[in-house]
């Protein structure tokens, strides 16, 4: 049975950087996708939020959602470990007051 080329659904809409990232994830999972709306972004910039969309074939929806969720879970774990900071370090104290240098108001020294 062949797939109907018109049976497509939007799987995500948002900023171009996110859409391109998800498109890469789907491509690595063997899912064909199409980015739509880049012309609007070029014309109006960020005036139209979530104008970039990622479309896939309807029959790939379950597989696509699973791939995106797995990617987000892995990204969350990676992000958490890379940027953690030691909790045992004390907070920095207040900076000492600034001491201005003395300038003699009488340059002749009188």
Steps between C-alpha positions, in 0.01 A plus 500: 500500500645837401481809716280790401737795440229740621453327837742723692489652849689768686718345769654824634494877457740745658832677449705400196790370709272255683324392181832427330617303804185288501526450125849357555369268773223377270743452212726287721192291588420444132201735494458733205396854598454842348563844652235758409485873570858612457389760245278661764791514741718666237231760429370578848783385725382411848175697467307178434577259783499125430473562126750228407338155484623143464270269304514122469291222352209405726608134517835606655343701783549246782859430402572875466356589840700218662823617329445862609420399860811283515710786362359742758564254785860446388551873452368569850736247656797630302420863577459429871837327534701740286400816680466392858697697757632393838250556775767492773666823389397795716336800343725791430485770766436867449778692328705727726415871482690685233761743627548801276853637467568836667525793258629824645257775401782759497753398234750756630499328838405812703 
